[in-house]
Amino acid sequence: MTVTRRRFLAIAAAFAGSPAFAQRHSWQGFALGAEVNITLTGPTELARPILERALELIKDVEAAFSLYDPASALSQLNKTKQLKPSEQFYTLMTLADAAHRATDGLFDPTVQPLWQALAEGSTTDKDRQAIGWERVAFTPSLISLQPEQALTFNGIAQGFATDLVAELLDANRFDTALINIGEYRSTGGAWRLGLKNAQHGLLGQRTLTHGAIATSDTGASPLGARGHILHPTALPKWSSVTVEADTAAWADALSTALTLAPLDQVQAITAAADLRRVTLVSFDGELTTL
């Protein structure tokens, strides 16, 4: 997951109406190829330990799904083609499978060999033939890849980590918090976020209370003529797509896939996948909101 990967939502302003006794606490850092910001309100003696627990969750996700750590579970799977998954790893596999099905195959974590080949300037037909999520076998006890396959969770792991932190804060009654791990999710409050596009700049605002929002921008991390959001046959149809949904993982995955979908398919997927709102930005900078 690269530093400049497709993330262009920026906090424009924070919440209003928190209890008078509450103090705002925040943490900033870097994980999973993205800047991380966690902001919450509450007494200091409660906020500090919960932030520490949140950071441990993020470290666990990075240790499982980083492509740049050769010791990560994902790196080991890609190398050996088999893995006995942790509960967390299996959960993400099931989420990726649901996204693959919901998007008619546009979301496909098996594009990693093609991404690697494009990054190295050595694309071959073999790299395209390696793509195919339906050829990945997984159960709670074993994941198996085909010999030529490798996975990336570039389009869902940040959202997955965001959800884990949000659920931790919500379970501990931090009901005014904003988590940003490349995607945004709020446990409450009224957070105003800027809707930005790599090519066209600031295009509007969104207010996030309970729920999540994610943007995929095809111009954020150029990878040859194709851009960085890959599919064996589909090419990007939109400059960027912003998805609002109940969870950050779902918003993350669906925003990735919908950049590759024509308008009629976006409309059908939006209706079937229980998305709150989708904002499409054309390559000319025109906005369409569903």
Secondary structure, 3 states (H helix, E strand, C coil): CCCCCCCCEEEEECCCCCCCCCEEEEEEEEECCEEEEEEEEECHHHHHHHHHHHHHHHHHHHHHHCCCCCCCHHHHHHHHCEECCCHHHHHHHHHHHHHHHHCCCCCCHHHHHHHHHHHHCCCCHHHHHCCCHHHCEECCCCEECCCCCCCCCCCCHHHHHHHHHHHHHHHCCCCCEEEEECCEEEEEEEEEEEEEECCCEEEEEEEEEEEEEEEEECCCCCCCCCCCCCCCCCCCCCCEEEEEECCHHHHHHHHHHHCCCCHHHHHHHHHHCCCCEEEEECCCCCEEEC
